[in-house]
Amino acid sequence: MIGRLSGILLEKNPPQLLVDCNGVGYEVNVPMSTFYNLPGLNEKVTLLTHLTVREDAHILFGFGTNEERNTFKELVKISGIGARTALSILSGMSVHDLAQAITMQEAGRLTKVPGIGKKTAERLLLELKGKLGADIGAGATAVGDVSSDVLNALLALGYSDKEAMLAMKQVPAGSTVSDGIKLALKALSKA
């Protein structure tokens, strides 16, 4: 219903803003990533928005980028993930970091976000696999796919998640899958 707001920024009280749009003040909740990039008070601001309608309230969420808004929409589709939790996730990690954690199936990175436990993190990884990552850009996705392939190869060879992740740190970005596997195995043999 409300897809974008453009007006004067009147108040900033994290995570809520008050934006004056031609005499009407809209309360908008934003993730911290958007909050940090806002202009000063009484300056013009444009936010992409998502309206959540509940029985007891209509809540407007604002985002600085289309990627953030699309990620928010994917998060709230997941059972057990409400709008506040989705906002918390986007405040705790960037869209790129979230997509990378999903590609690499790293539940540990998600549990660092307040309000996300182990079971919720695992559900996020399962539900968002294949949905998040395509929006990041071809370069980032290709690197994520290579890393994922190398990680899967190490796990298939019998290495633990911890060993595989430590070995992955020795693989430079931009490596091919075969070079990545060779470098990871070399790092593991030295350990």
Steps between C-alpha positions, in 0.01 A plus 500: 500500500777746592810414297714811549513806722671823412497791741677685778663303782357643824609249768754220538445264795654164410347299344214745437488811282239768446481615138285800402344448157312820409362553849439134589750346741573131443661287770741263326707218653836449330790254543819646643674464162253753358503712817876560479469628142223752566545873440479748789179625658286736288660368182327320211490120522364230269426151629367187332229362726309189598166527682408226746136481597413325824179475696621761748729721287620612159879520509715661234856376445752702299815402313783686329545242223280269298718202604422565867126525432496182289697312767258626767206371293665157464569486875144579608365224273672243723285344770604627843686804364306816568569850379690594818727196470561573130590858593736368767669269247553785253630718784744230611647414159508639148300343217828378350611340829161333540511363145855375556399328825214331316720394209760359740227356730654671805242493778759634744508838325122529529490409870714806574197715417295574815179296506624229261557162659644186349165360378394831345838536330471150352148576378626823337779310324254242371227743391729759337732260320469579129284808564763733636825555316371554147422861589855573613661518161669254269853551639409442862281204414771335290751533784241362744430205269873419473537521879194285548630239254840489671336473842270220383797314351690519831195379694456212252863403563416456868630823653294659778318831450756675723800356311344583163421859603853555629642364175265725300670805651819398318326509161535843334196662342478442126643147513350231281336202667789264423764751618291570811481131587875457448583802720253390770641146505851642521396713800337198664808283452713759684257519794 
